[in-house]
């Protein structure tokens, strides 16, 4: 029933707009920026646009963050980057209720513009919330709930100019991703994303490109001039949320990975029979895991629409051929010595060029790659001696 009322309200609002039956001079447009949540999916915040008509008491919030698990092949489409998101509408008070419960901050920027500009933006909101136009293929780095609102605002205010840099010179999308993941204590998620995402997000970004994130869109609006006046007439917090949990030590994954790799290296130096059995198991496990990761990286690169997963230099240590090679460890064919020699050369070159690659590699992977090099050299020598 509640949903039906909202639909009827929005339908009447849309019709009244097209018929020009509202007093546009008494309609206020504002951008809502919602702060980060505790969970990974909410860690980057959210953006919405609020339309308030004081003459008819219409107070509606539009946002482009909707999706449903009922879509056919939901998980497959999510992995492939073809999942459809859509616009949703709600009463302002209902929209705010979730953020009150989650104790997340919400900021409002009331826009300063004339009636013609307001009408253009309202028309664009309605157009992008109607029929097939409300659906879009979500991309977290270039087409999301924030960029949808950003495009509606800036594409309909052609004279709007951002007058200051909203990110430091040389900032990349990976830098911004790390900023949120580290502050949100999602260090292991950061490691996982750094493995999956390629070099496309390591390019220096402009103001416009930085505004794919809610906080930086908010900063962009605060530094925008429209017709020689500030675009934001009033900036205010309308809900002050709780502080996020204190982030863990930034290098915790590096410390843990280093400890594990040092333990494996120590066991490999022992002469006991049990240690040799353990290392044989570890060698197979390393090949299985790195091989599967390499195959997954290839799938994300070539078989999905995730542009940010292309050109991934993690393939230089996560070698896809490691997976089938792992099955031959116990059969010990002669060609294994050549394979591990080539693998050791690739890994050595990768390590030597670590800081010069066009992609930032997560530092927690450094001990893993060093361990892989050590094991490749050992296995190459082992199988060469075996087949002399």
The 8 nearest C-alpha neighbors of each residue, nearest first, counted from 0:
[[1, 3, 2, 4, 5, 6, 7, 8],
 [0, 2, 4, 3, 5, 6, 89, 7],
 [3, 1, 5, 0, 4, 6, 7, 89],
 [4, 2, 0, 6, 1, 5, 7, 8],
 [5, 3, 7, 1, 2, 6, 8, 0],
 [4, 6, 8, 2, 3, 7, 9, 1],
 [5, 7, 3, 9, 8, 4, 10, 2],
 [8, 6, 10, 4, 5, 9, 11, 3],
 [9, 7, 5, 11, 6, 10, 4, 12],
 [8, 10, 12, 6, 11, 7, 13, 5],
 [9, 11, 7, 13, 12, 8, 6, 14],
 [10, 12, 14, 8, 9, 13, 15, 7],
 [13, 11, 9, 15, 10, 14, 8, 16],
 [14, 12, 16, 10, 15, 11, 9, 17],
 [13, 15, 11, 17, 16, 12, 18, 10],
 [16, 14, 18, 20, 12, 13, 17, 19],
 [15, 17, 19, 13, 18, 14, 12, 20],
 [18, 16, 14, 19, 15, 13, 20, 122],
 [17, 19, 15, 16, 20, 14, 21, 13],
 [20, 18, 16, 17, 21, 15, 22, 23],
 [21, 19, 15, 18, 16, 22, 17, 14],
 [22, 20, 19, 23, 15, 16, 54, 55],
 [21, 23, 24, 25, 20, 26, 54, 19],
 [22, 24, 26, 25, 21, 114, 118, 117],
 [23, 25, 22, 26, 114, 113, 27, 117],
 [24, 26, 23, 22, 53, 52, 27, 54],
 [27, 25, 52, 23, 51, 24, 53, 28],
 [28, 26, 51, 50, 52, 25, 29, 109],
 [29, 27, 50, 49, 110, 109, 51, 26],
 [28, 30, 109, 49, 108, 110, 48, 107],
 [29, 31, 48, 108, 107, 47, 49, 32],
 [32, 30, 107, 47, 106, 46, 48, 33],
 [33, 31, 46, 106, 105, 45, 213, 30],
 [32, 34, 105, 45, 44, 104, 46, 31],
 [33, 35, 44, 104, 103, 105, 32, 36],
 [36, 34, 44, 42, 43, 41, 103, 33],
 [35, 37, 41, 42, 38, 103, 34, 44],
 [36, 38, 42, 39, 243, 41, 183, 35],
 [37, 39, 41, 40, 36, 42, 183, 35],
 [38, 40, 42, 41, 37, 185, 36, 43],
 [39, 41, 38, 42, 43, 36, 37, 44],
 [42, 40, 36, 38, 39, 44, 43, 35],
 [41, 43, 35, 36, 39, 44, 40, 38],
 [44, 42, 35, 41, 179, 212, 45, 213],
 [45, 43, 35, 34, 33, 41, 42, 213],
 [44, 46, 33, 213, 32, 145, 34, 43],
 [47, 45, 32, 145, 213, 31, 33, 144],
 [48, 46, 62, 31, 61, 30, 60, 49],
 [49, 47, 30, 61, 60, 31, 29, 62],
 [48, 50, 60, 29, 59, 28, 30, 61],
 [49, 51, 28, 59, 58, 27, 60, 52],
 [52, 50, 58, 27, 57, 26, 53, 49],
 [51, 53, 26, 57, 56, 54, 55, 25],
 [54, 52, 56, 55, 25, 51, 26, 57],
 [53, 55, 52, 56, 25, 22, 21, 57],
 [54, 56, 57, 53, 52, 21, 51, 58],
 [57, 55, 53, 52, 54, 58, 51, 59],
 [56, 58, 52, 55, 51, 59, 53, 50],
 [59, 57, 51, 91, 50, 90, 56, 52],
 [60, 58, 90, 91, 50, 89, 49, 57],
 [59, 61, 49, 89, 91, 88, 48, 90],
 [62, 60, 88, 48, 47, 87, 49, 59],
 [61, 63, 47, 86, 87, 64, 48, 144],
 [62, 64, 86, 144, 85, 65, 87, 147],
 [65, 63, 144, 62, 84, 86, 85, 66],
 [64, 66, 85, 84, 63, 86, 87, 67],
 [67, 65, 84, 85, 64, 83, 68, 82],
 [66, 68, 69, 70, 65, 84, 73, 83],
 [67, 69, 70, 73, 66, 71, 74, 72],
 [70, 68, 67, 71, 73, 72, 66, 74],
 [69, 71, 73, 68, 67, 72, 83, 82],
 [70, 72, 73, 69, 68, 76, 74, 75],
 [73, 71, 75, 74, 76, 70, 77, 69],
 [74, 72, 76, 70, 71, 75, 68, 77],
 [75, 73, 77, 76, 72, 78, 82, 68],
 [74, 76, 78, 72, 77, 73, 79, 82],
 [75, 77, 82, 81, 79, 73, 74, 78],
 [76, 78, 74, 82, 80, 75, 79, 73],
 [79, 77, 75, 76, 80, 74, 303, 81],
 [80, 78, 303, 76, 77, 81, 304, 75],
 [81, 79, 304, 77, 305, 78, 82, 76],
 [80, 82, 76, 79, 136, 77, 83, 304],
 [83, 81, 76, 77, 80, 136, 137, 84],
 [82, 84, 136, 135, 134, 137, 81, 85],
 [85, 83, 66, 65, 135, 134, 137, 136],
 [86, 84, 134, 65, 133, 63, 135, 66],
 [85, 87, 63, 133, 62, 128, 65, 64],
 [88, 86, 62, 61, 65, 63, 85, 89],
 [89, 87, 61, 60, 62, 59, 86, 90],
 [90, 88, 60, 59, 94, 91, 93, 5],
 [89, 91, 59, 93, 92, 58, 94, 60],
 [90, 92, 94, 59, 93, 60, 58, 89],
 [93, 91, 95, 94, 90, 96, 89, 58],
 [92, 94, 96, 90, 95, 91, 89, 97],
 [93, 95, 91, 92, 96, 89, 90, 97],
 [96, 94, 92, 98, 93, 97, 91, 99],
 [95, 97, 99, 93, 98, 94, 92, 100],
 [98, 96, 100, 99, 95, 101, 94, 93],
 [97, 99, 101, 103, 95, 100, 96, 102],
 [98, 100, 102, 96, 97, 101, 95, 103],
 [99, 101, 97, 98, 102, 96, 103, 95],
 [100, 102, 98, 99, 103, 97, 36, 240],
 [103, 101, 240, 99, 100, 241, 98, 104],
 [104, 102, 240, 98, 101, 34, 36, 241],
 [103, 105, 240, 239, 34, 238, 33, 102],
 [104, 106, 33, 238, 32, 237, 34, 236],
 [107, 105, 236, 32, 237, 31, 235, 33],
 [106, 108, 31, 235, 30, 234, 236, 109],
 [109, 107, 234, 30, 29, 233, 231, 110],
 [108, 110, 29, 233, 232, 231, 28, 107],
 [111, 109, 231, 29, 232, 230, 28, 108],
 [110, 112, 232, 230, 231, 109, 113, 229],
 [113, 111, 116, 110, 117, 114, 230, 225],
 [112, 114, 116, 115, 117, 111, 24, 118],
 [113, 115, 117, 116, 24, 23, 118, 112],
 [116, 114, 118, 117, 113, 119, 112, 23],
 [115, 117, 119, 118, 114, 113, 112, 120],
 [118, 116, 114, 120, 115, 119, 121, 113],
 [117, 119, 121, 115, 116, 120, 122, 114],
 [120, 118, 116, 122, 117, 121, 123, 115],
 [119, 121, 123, 117, 122, 118, 124, 155],
 [120, 122, 124, 118, 123, 119, 117, 125],
 [121, 123, 119, 125, 120, 124, 118, 126],
 [122, 124, 120, 126, 121, 125, 127, 119],
 [125, 123, 121, 127, 122, 126, 120, 128],
 [124, 126, 128, 122, 127, 123, 129, 121],
 [127, 125, 123, 128, 124, 129, 122, 132],
 [126, 128, 132, 133, 124, 125, 129, 123],
 [129, 127, 133, 125, 126, 86, 132, 124],
 [130, 128, 133, 126, 132, 127, 125, 131],
 [131, 129, 132, 133, 128, 134, 127, 126],
 [130, 132, 133, 134, 129, 128, 127, 135],
 [133, 131, 127, 130, 134, 129, 128, 126],
 [132, 134, 128, 127, 85, 86, 131, 129],
 [135, 133, 85, 132, 84, 131, 83, 86],
 [134, 136, 83, 84, 137, 85, 133, 132],
 [137, 135, 83, 81, 82, 84, 138, 134],
 [136, 138, 143, 142, 84, 135, 83, 82],
 [139, 137, 142, 140, 141, 143, 136, 80],
 [138, 140, 143, 141, 142, 137, 211, 144],
 [141, 139, 138, 211, 142, 143, 307, 172],
 [140, 142, 138, 139, 211, 143, 146, 208],
 [143, 141, 138, 146, 137, 139, 140, 147],
 [142, 144, 146, 145, 139, 137, 138, 147],
 [143, 145, 63, 64, 147, 146, 46, 62],
 [144, 146, 46, 147, 148, 143, 211, 213],
 [145, 147, 149, 211, 143, 148, 142, 144],
 [146, 148, 145, 150, 144, 149, 143, 151],
 [147, 149, 151, 145, 146, 150, 152, 144],
 [150, 148, 146, 152, 151, 147, 145, 153],
 [151, 149, 153, 147, 152, 154, 148, 146],
 [150, 152, 148, 149, 154, 153, 155, 123],
 [153, 151, 149, 150, 155, 154, 156, 148],
 [152, 154, 156, 150, 155, 151, 149, 157],
 [155, 153, 150, 156, 151, 152, 157, 149],
 [154, 156, 153, 152, 157, 151, 120, 119],
 [157, 155, 153, 159, 158, 154, 152, 116],
 [156, 158, 159, 155, 154, 153, 160, 225],
 [157, 159, 156, 225, 160, 226, 224, 153],
 [158, 160, 225, 156, 157, 224, 223, 153],
 [161, 159, 224, 223, 162, 158, 225, 222],
 [162, 160, 223, 222, 163, 224, 219, 159],
 [161, 163, 222, 223, 160, 224, 164, 219],
 [164, 162, 161, 222, 165, 223, 219, 206],
 [165, 163, 166, 206, 167, 162, 161, 168],
 [164, 166, 206, 163, 218, 219, 215, 167],
 [165, 167, 164, 168, 170, 206, 209, 215],
 [168, 166, 170, 169, 165, 164, 171, 204],
 [169, 167, 170, 166, 203, 164, 204, 205],
 [168, 170, 203, 167, 171, 204, 202, 166],
 [169, 171, 203, 168, 167, 204, 174, 166],
 [172, 170, 203, 174, 173, 201, 204, 202],
 [171, 173, 175, 200, 174, 176, 201, 170],
 [172, 174, 176, 171, 175, 200, 201, 177],
 [175, 173, 171, 177, 172, 176, 178, 170],
 [174, 176, 178, 172, 177, 173, 179, 171],
 [175, 177, 173, 178, 174, 179, 172, 180],
 [178, 176, 180, 174, 175, 179, 181, 173],
 [179, 177, 175, 176, 181, 180, 182, 174],
 [178, 180, 182, 177, 181, 176, 183, 43],
 [181, 179, 185, 183, 177, 182, 178, 189],
 [180, 182, 184, 183, 179, 178, 177, 186],
 [183, 181, 179, 246, 184, 180, 178, 245],
 [182, 184, 180, 181, 185, 179, 246, 42],
 [185, 183, 246, 181, 182, 186, 247, 180],
 [186, 184, 180, 188, 183, 187, 181, 189],
 [187, 185, 189, 188, 184, 181, 180, 190],
 [188, 186, 190, 189, 185, 191, 252, 184],
 [187, 189, 191, 185, 190, 186, 192, 180],
 [190, 188, 186, 192, 187, 191, 193, 180],
 [189, 191, 187, 193, 188, 192, 361, 194],
 [192, 190, 188, 194, 193, 189, 187, 195],
 [191, 193, 195, 189, 194, 190, 196, 188],
 [192, 194, 190, 191, 196, 195, 189, 361],
 [193, 195, 191, 192, 196, 313, 190, 361],
 [194, 196, 192, 193, 296, 308, 191, 197],
 [197, 195, 308, 193, 307, 192, 194, 311],
 [198, 311, 196, 308, 310, 309, 199, 307],
 [197, 199, 358, 201, 200, 310, 311, 357],
 [198, 200, 307, 201, 197, 202, 309, 310],
 [201, 199, 172, 198, 202, 173, 307, 171],
 [202, 200, 198, 171, 199, 358, 173, 172],
 [203, 201, 171, 200, 204, 199, 172, 198],
 [204, 202, 171, 169, 170, 201, 205, 172],
 [205, 203, 171, 208, 170, 202, 209, 206],
 [204, 206, 208, 207, 209, 203, 166, 164],
 [207, 205, 209, 208, 165, 164, 210, 204],
 [206, 208, 205, 210, 209, 211, 204, 219],
 [207, 209, 205, 210, 206, 204, 211, 141],
 [210, 208, 206, 207, 211, 205, 215, 204],
 [211, 209, 216, 215, 212, 208, 207, 206],
 [210, 212, 146, 209, 145, 208, 141, 140],
 [211, 213, 210, 215, 214, 216, 145, 209],
 [214, 212, 216, 215, 46, 45, 145, 44],
 [215, 213, 217, 216, 212, 218, 32, 44],
 [214, 216, 218, 210, 217, 213, 212, 219],
 [217, 215, 210, 219, 213, 218, 214, 212],
 [216, 218, 214, 215, 220, 219, 213, 221],
 [219, 217, 215, 221, 216, 220, 165, 214],
 [220, 218, 216, 222, 217, 221, 215, 223],
 [219, 221, 223, 217, 222, 218, 216, 231],
 [220, 222, 218, 219, 223, 231, 217, 230],
 [223, 221, 219, 220, 161, 162, 163, 218],
 [224, 222, 161, 220, 160, 230, 221, 162],
 [223, 225, 229, 228, 230, 160, 159, 227],
 [224, 226, 159, 230, 228, 227, 158, 229],
 [225, 227, 228, 158, 224, 159, 229, 230],
 [228, 226, 225, 224, 229, 159, 230, 158],
 [227, 229, 224, 225, 226, 230, 111, 223],
 [230, 228, 224, 231, 223, 225, 232, 227],
 [229, 231, 111, 225, 224, 223, 110, 232],
 [232, 230, 110, 229, 233, 111, 109, 108],
 [233, 231, 111, 110, 109, 230, 229, 234],
 [232, 234, 109, 231, 108, 235, 110, 107],
 [235, 233, 108, 107, 109, 231, 232, 236],
 [234, 236, 107, 106, 237, 233, 108, 109],
 [237, 235, 106, 238, 105, 107, 239, 234],
 [236, 238, 106, 105, 235, 107, 239, 104],
 [239, 237, 105, 104, 236, 240, 106, 103],
 [238, 240, 104, 236, 105, 237, 241, 103],
 [241, 239, 104, 103, 102, 238, 242, 105],
 [240, 242, 102, 103, 243, 239, 104, 101],
 [241, 243, 244, 240, 245, 103, 102, 104],
 [244, 242, 245, 241, 37, 183, 36, 182],
 [245, 243, 246, 242, 183, 184, 37, 182],
 [244, 246, 243, 247, 184, 182, 183, 242],
 [247, 245, 184, 182, 183, 244, 181, 248],
 [248, 246, 184, 249, 245, 251, 181, 186],
 [247, 249, 251, 250, 246, 184, 252, 181],
 [248, 250, 251, 247, 181, 186, 246, 252],
 [251, 249, 253, 248, 252, 254, 363, 362],
 [250, 252, 254, 253, 248, 249, 255, 247],
 [253, 251, 255, 254, 250, 363, 256, 187],
 [254, 252, 363, 250, 256, 251, 255, 257],
 [255, 253, 251, 257, 252, 256, 258, 250],
 [256, 254, 258, 252, 257, 253, 251, 259],
 [255, 257, 259, 253, 258, 254, 252, 260],
 [258, 256, 254, 260, 255, 366, 259, 253],
 [257, 259, 255, 261, 256, 260, 262, 254],
 [260, 258, 262, 256, 257, 261, 255, 263],
 [259, 261, 263, 257, 262, 258, 264, 256],
 [262, 260, 264, 258, 263, 259, 257, 265],
 [261, 263, 265, 259, 260, 264, 258, 266],
 [264, 262, 260, 266, 265, 261, 267, 259],
 [263, 265, 261, 267, 262, 266, 260, 268],
 [264, 266, 262, 267, 268, 263, 261, 269],
 [267, 265, 263, 268, 269, 264, 274, 262],
 [266, 268, 264, 265, 269, 278, 263, 274],
 [269, 267, 265, 266, 270, 264, 274, 263],
 [268, 270, 266, 267, 271, 274, 265, 275],
 [271, 269, 272, 268, 274, 275, 267, 273],
 [270, 272, 274, 273, 269, 275, 276, 266],
 [271, 273, 275, 274, 276, 270, 269, 277],
 [272, 274, 276, 275, 271, 277, 270, 278],
 [275, 273, 277, 271, 276, 272, 266, 278],
 [274, 276, 278, 272, 277, 273, 279, 271],
 [277, 275, 273, 279, 274, 278, 280, 272],
 [276, 278, 274, 280, 275, 279, 281, 273],
 [277, 279, 281, 275, 280, 276, 282, 267],
 [280, 278, 282, 276, 281, 277, 275, 283],
 [279, 281, 277, 283, 278, 282, 284, 276],
 [282, 280, 278, 284, 283, 279, 285, 277],
 [283, 281, 279, 285, 284, 280, 278, 286],
 [282, 284, 286, 280, 325, 281, 285, 287],
 [283, 285, 281, 287, 286, 282, 288, 280],
 [286, 284, 282, 288, 283, 287, 289, 281],
 [285, 287, 321, 283, 289, 284, 325, 288],
 [286, 288, 322, 284, 290, 285, 289, 291],
 [289, 287, 291, 285, 290, 286, 284, 292],
 [290, 288, 317, 292, 286, 291, 287, 285],
 [291, 289, 322, 319, 321, 293, 287, 292],
 [290, 292, 294, 288, 293, 289, 287, 322],
 [293, 291, 295, 289, 290, 294, 317, 296],
 [292, 294, 319, 317, 290, 296, 318, 291],
 [293, 295, 291, 319, 297, 296, 292, 298],
 [294, 296, 292, 298, 297, 293, 291, 299],
 [297, 295, 293, 299, 294, 298, 300, 195],
 [298, 296, 300, 294, 295, 299, 301, 293],
 [297, 299, 302, 295, 300, 301, 296, 294],
 [300, 298, 296, 303, 297, 302, 301, 308],
 [301, 299, 309, 297, 308, 298, 296, 302],
 [300, 302, 298, 299, 303, 297, 309, 304],
 [303, 301, 298, 299, 300, 79, 304, 297],
 [304, 302, 79, 299, 305, 301, 80, 300],
 [303, 305, 80, 306, 79, 81, 302, 299],
 [306, 304, 80, 307, 303, 308, 299, 79],
 [305, 307, 308, 309, 304, 199, 300, 303],
 [306, 308, 305, 199, 309, 196, 197, 200],
 [309, 307, 196, 197, 300, 306, 305, 299],
 [308, 310, 300, 197, 311, 307, 306, 199],
 [311, 309, 197, 198, 312, 308, 199, 300],
 [310, 197, 312, 313, 309, 198, 314, 308],
 [313, 311, 314, 315, 310, 197, 358, 198],
 [314, 312, 315, 311, 316, 317, 194, 360],
 [313, 315, 317, 312, 316, 318, 293, 311],
 [314, 316, 313, 312, 317, 318, 349, 346],
 [315, 317, 314, 318, 313, 346, 368, 349],
 [318, 316, 289, 293, 314, 315, 290, 292],
 [317, 319, 293, 290, 320, 316, 321, 314],
 [318, 320, 290, 293, 294, 321, 322, 317],
 [321, 319, 322, 318, 323, 290, 324, 293],
 [322, 320, 290, 286, 324, 319, 318, 323],
 [321, 323, 290, 287, 320, 325, 324, 286],
 [324, 322, 325, 326, 321, 320, 327, 290],
 [325, 323, 321, 327, 326, 322, 320, 328],
 [326, 324, 323, 322, 327, 283, 328, 286],
 [325, 327, 324, 323, 328, 329, 322, 330],
 [326, 328, 330, 324, 325, 329, 331, 332],
 [329, 327, 331, 325, 330, 326, 324, 283],
 [328, 330, 331, 327, 326, 325, 332, 279],
 [329, 331, 327, 328, 332, 326, 333, 335],
 [330, 332, 328, 329, 327, 333, 335, 382],
 [333, 331, 334, 330, 335, 327, 328, 382],
 [332, 334, 335, 386, 336, 331, 382, 383],
 [335, 333, 337, 336, 332, 338, 382, 331],
 [334, 336, 338, 337, 333, 332, 339, 382],
 [335, 337, 379, 382, 383, 339, 334, 338],
 [338, 336, 340, 334, 335, 339, 341, 379],
 [339, 337, 335, 341, 340, 336, 342, 334],
 [338, 340, 342, 379, 375, 336, 341, 337],
 [339, 341, 337, 343, 342, 338, 379, 336],
 [342, 340, 344, 338, 339, 343, 337, 345],
 [341, 343, 339, 345, 340, 344, 346, 338],
 [342, 344, 346, 340, 375, 341, 372, 345],
 [345, 343, 347, 341, 346, 342, 348, 340],
 [346, 344, 342, 348, 343, 347, 349, 341],
 [345, 347, 349, 343, 344, 348, 316, 372],
 [346, 348, 344, 350, 349, 345, 343, 351],
 [349, 347, 351, 345, 350, 346, 344, 352],
 [348, 350, 346, 352, 347, 351, 353, 345],
 [351, 349, 353, 347, 348, 352, 346, 368],
 [350, 352, 348, 349, 353, 347, 354, 346],
 [351, 353, 355, 349, 350, 354, 356, 348],
 [354, 352, 350, 355, 351, 356, 349, 360],
 [353, 355, 352, 356, 359, 351, 360, 350],
 [356, 354, 352, 353, 357, 358, 351, 359],
 [355, 357, 358, 354, 353, 352, 359, 312],
 [358, 356, 198, 355, 359, 201, 202, 312],
 [359, 357, 198, 356, 201, 360, 312, 197],
 [358, 360, 361, 357, 201, 356, 198, 354],
 [361, 359, 358, 362, 193, 313, 353, 364],
 [360, 362, 363, 364, 193, 190, 359, 194],
 [361, 363, 364, 365, 360, 253, 366, 250],
 [362, 364, 253, 361, 365, 252, 256, 366],
 [365, 363, 367, 362, 366, 361, 368, 253],
 [364, 366, 368, 367, 362, 363, 369, 361],
 [367, 365, 369, 257, 368, 364, 370, 260],
 [368, 366, 370, 364, 365, 369, 371, 260],
 [367, 369, 371, 365, 370, 366, 364, 372],
 [370, 368, 366, 372, 371, 367, 365, 373],
 [369, 371, 367, 373, 368, 372, 366, 374],
 [372, 370, 368, 374, 373, 369, 375, 367],
 [371, 373, 375, 369, 370, 343, 374, 346],
 [372, 374, 370, 376, 371, 375, 377, 369],
 [373, 375, 377, 371, 376, 372, 378, 370],
 [376, 374, 372, 378, 339, 343, 377, 373],
 [377, 375, 379, 373, 374, 378, 343, 372],
 [376, 378, 374, 380, 375, 379, 381, 373],
 [379, 377, 381, 375, 380, 376, 374, 382],
 [380, 378, 336, 339, 376, 340, 381, 377],
 [381, 379, 383, 377, 378, 382, 384, 376],
 [380, 382, 378, 384, 383, 379, 377, 385],
 [383, 381, 385, 336, 384, 379, 380, 378],
 [382, 384, 380, 336, 385, 386, 381, 379],
 [385, 383, 381, 387, 382, 386, 380, 379],
 [384, 386, 382, 383, 387, 381, 333, 380],
 [387, 385, 383, 384, 333, 382, 332, 336],
 [386, 384, 385, 383, 382, 333, 381, 380]]
